[in-house]
C-alpha cells in the first residue's frame, strides 16, 4: 500500500486522525505555529507538528493551519480570531503532550460544549427517523409506504401465513 510508506505511516490512517482530542473554538480562524527544525528547546514543537498537527487539521476543517519553520528564535503558537484578536502561546521547552493539554484549555472546546454539539447533531430532524419523540410515529405515515396492518389488512401475498402455506 503506497500510503503506508514513510516515517510513521500510522499518522495517515483515518482511525488515527479521528482520535484527535483538540476541537478548536468556532471563533478561531487561523492557527499558526512557529518553530525551528533544530535546537533542543524546539523539540516539543517539532513533535507536536509531527504527531498532533494532522489531527488538528482533520478535526477543524474550517481553520487555516500554517507552519513557519526556521523563522523564529523561540517556538510559539499564534491563533487569530474572527474579530481580529490574536492569542500568543509560548511553547518553549515544552513537550508535545503538555502543549496539547495547554491548547485544549485555552482554545479548545470544553467537554460540555462538545456533548451539546453531539446531542444537537443527533437530534436533527431526519425524515428517516420514526417512533417516539420523532416527527412521525410510524413508517406508514410516509407517503408511498404500506399502510398499517391494523387499519388496512395486508394483501395475502405479503403475509407469511399465506405465502408459505402449502396447498
Residue pairs with C-beta under 8 A, 6 or more apart in sequence:
3 9
3 12
4 12
8 50
8 51
10 16
11 17
11 50
11 51
11 54
12 54
16 54
16 55
17 54
17 55
17 58
17 59
18 58
19 55
20 52
20 54
20 55
20 56
20 58
20 59
21 55
21 100
21 104
21 108
22 52
22 55
22 56
22 59
22 60
22 100
22 103
22 104
22 108
23 59
23 60
23 108
23 109
23 114
24 31
24 56
24 59
24 60
24 63
24 79
24 107
24 108
24 109
25 107
25 108
25 109
27 81
27 82
27 83
28 60
28 63
28 79
28 80
28 81
28 82
28 107
29 62
29 63
29 64
29 80
29 81
29 82
30 63
30 64
30 65
30 66
30 79
30 80
31 56
31 60
31 63
31 64
31 65
31 66
31 77
31 79
32 65
32 66
32 67
32 68
32 77
32 78
32 79
32 80
33 45
33 48
33 49
33 53
33 65
33 66
33 67
33 68
33 75
33 76
33 77
33 78
33 91
34 67
34 68
34 71
34 72
34 75
34 76
34 77
34 78
35 42
35 45
35 46
35 49
35 67
35 68
35 69
35 72
35 75
35 91
36 42
36 69
36 70
36 72
36 75
37 46
37 69
37 70
40 93
41 74
41 75
41 92
41 93
42 75
43 95
44 75
44 91
44 93
44 94
44 95
44 96
44 98
44 99
45 75
45 91
45 94
45 99
47 95
47 96
48 91
48 96
48 99
48 100
49 67
51 96
52 96
52 99
52 100
53 65
53 67
56 63
56 65
57 63
57 65
74 90
74 92
75 91
75 92
76 88
76 89
76 90
76 91
76 92
77 88
77 89
77 91
77 99
77 103
78 86
78 87
78 88
78 89
79 86
79 87
79 89
79 107
80 86
81 87
87 106
87 107
89 102
89 103
89 106
91 99
91 102
94 102
109 117
125 135
127 135
127 142
129 135
129 136
130 136
130 137
130 138
130 139
130 141
130 142
131 137
136 142
138 148
139 145
140 146
140 147
140 148
140 151
146 154
146 158
156 162
156 163
157 163
